[in-house]
């Protein structure tokens, strides 16, 4: 496994002590353009709208009197930000808050917004949720599951050749919990669920499931896997409307749920699945 050039200096996969003090310099931005170019996506002419939604479940800091405070953070990076932020560096950065005093919760949010926006190159929104907030209760994906289809599979790399459509135009929401890709640096598995909502020629469900299972040995970031799925579906099925949402299982206290859609599309109400 070769380490991508864009990650040559990233902390992911390297031994490193966890910081005890806040340090914004730990954040490691990665340009999106390098991974979008092979998909034919040009900066400034994105074929989709969307966001990368992150949850951080290991967020803590000290109040002005030194007492620990804990929270769950929700971050949203805009799809047109020039950079994504590498997850291990994000975890190291957040750990730097653990022994750092802040005068208020608002000061913590302001610091997160400033640092993450600077790394992403675009405004990042931040919410801090109480750990027992009802918004964090697990929910189910809407739509119909593909996972009970009794199919034979022998291809574990993504191939758009599996994507086939009929002549009937439909509007439907489909999902699968069988999504798996691999970290592009460490090779560790990234497990997830994917939802596809579209209006257009009816997708062959067996072919769609084979296509999604094809990511099982694919190495890429979560965000780029979603963009890969979106561009393949647009090219092969040519739907009028399309939304692709992936909700990846938490690793290292962080989960990510990127979504990409045609203009006007929005994901379902905020969800957190049981595996997240």
Secondary structure, DSSP 8 states (H G I E B T S, - for coil): ----GGGTT--TTS-----SS--GGG--EEESHHHHHTTT--TT--S-EEEEEEEEEEEEEE-TTS-EEEEEEEEEEETT-SEEE-HHHHHHHHHTTTT-B-S-HHHHHHHHHHHHHHHHTS-EEEEEE-TT-GGGS-----SEE-TT--------S--GGG--EEEEEEEEEEEEEEEEEE-TTT--EEEEEEEEEEEEEEE-HHHHHHHHHGGGG-B--HHHHHHHHHHHHHHHH--SEEEEEEEE--BTTEEEEEEEESTT---SS----TT-
